[in-house]
Every structure is written in C-alpha cells, then in structure tokens.
Amino acid sequence: MVCRICHLSWERKTDGLDLLMKLGCGCKNDLGIAHGHCAEAWFKIKGNRYCEICGEVAKNITGVGDNGFMEAWNESEHGGCWRGQPFCNFLMACLIIAFILPWFFRVNML
C-alpha cells in the first residue's frame, strides 16, 4: 500500500502522521489511503476537504477549515503591493505593442 499523494509506502515514525490512514471519502483501496501529513497539507492547500477523485468529503482530515495558513502565506513574501500586478500587466502590454505594431506596418529601416 502506498500514499496516493506522495506515492511512498508507510514509514515508522513517532508522531503517527507518517502512518497510512483512510481518508474517509468514497475512494476504495489505495486511492483512499494517504499519509496523515500528506493529506493534511494537500487539503489545506486546496482549502476544502472534498476529494478530487470521488467528490465526497474526506471525513478523517482535520484542521482544513483554518485559513490562517493560507493568509500567512499570502501576507509573507508572496503578497504585498505587487499582488494584483498592474505594473507588470502595463509593462507587458507596452512590450507587445512595441514589438507587434511595427510588424503590421512592416517599415523597412534600410
């Protein structure tokens, strides 16, 4: 049996999160099994507990409703004043116009 997220077999550690566990969704056999830490990280990043394979709620996953992790991630180095990136969008539009517009007119500089 292997974890459906990291594709590794179970490892014996003391915290218990490295053991394979059933997710509690409708998936059968190996599709319904994952390491505790893999499953918690996966569903936290997704932001909900719905299985992407069967569409049911993974009942054995806890702590997914806490959005503090994602808020902290967005406020760290990945967020800030460039979040909407209006300057980058403006710069990209200018570059496209500068390089594509002369192609339409095909002006010979020689």
N, C-alpha and C positions, 0 to 999 in steps of 0.2 A: 504494500500500500504506500502511496506517495501523496504528498501535498499537491492539491490542484493548482496552487498559486506559484510556489517555488519549484515544484517537481522534485523535491528531495524527500527521502524517507524520514522516518521519525528518528530523533536524536534524544538521548537520555541526558537531561539537564535537571537542575534542582528547582527551577522556578515553575515548571509544569507547563509553560507556554510553548515549549518545543514539542510537546506530545501532539500526535494527530487527534483531532476531535471532529465529531459530526457537526456540520453547520446548522442543521435543523431545518433545512429547506427541503424541497421536493426532489433534489438530485439523489441518485442512487449510486452505490458502490464508491469508486474512487472520486467521482465528481462531487460527492457530498462531504468530502473529508479534506481538512487543511490543518496546518499548524495553528495554534492559538494566536501567536504573534503575527503570523502572515495574514490570517483572516481579519484580525482587528485593524491592522494597518490598511489592508485593502478596503474594507468597508468604511473606515474613517475618511480615507481619501475620496471614496465615492460619495460620501455624505449621507448614505442611507443604508438600510440593511436588506435591500431587495437583491436576490440572486440574479445575476445577468444571464444565467443559463435557463433556469426554470421559471423565473419571475416571482417566486414566492419569497416571503420574509425569512431570513436566516435567524431563527429563534435563539440560537446558542451564542450569539455575538452580543457583547455588552459594550457600552461606552460610545456608541456611534452617534447618539443624539447630541453629544457635546461638540459644539462647533468651535470651541476655544482653540483647538489645534490649527484649524484652517485660518481662523482670524489671526493668530500669531504668525502663521506662515505668510499671510498676505501683508501684514504690517512690517515684517522684517525687511531684509534687503530686496525682496521681490516686489514690493509695493512702492508707495511714495508718490512723488509729484509726476512721475512718468507713467503712472498706472494706465491712463487712457491713451497715452502715446500720441497726442495730437501733433506734436512737433515732428515725430517720426513719420506720421502719415502725410503731413505737409511736405516734408523733405522728399519722400518717395514720389509724391505727385509731381513735384518740380523736376526731379530727375527723369521721370517718364516723359514729361512734356519736353524737356530739353533734348532728349535723345530720339524721341519718336517724331516730333514735329518736323525737324529737318528732313527726315526720311520721306515724309509726304510731299515735300516741295522739291526734293532731290536737287538741291542747289550745288552746282559744281564750283568749287573754290579755286580751281586751277585756271 
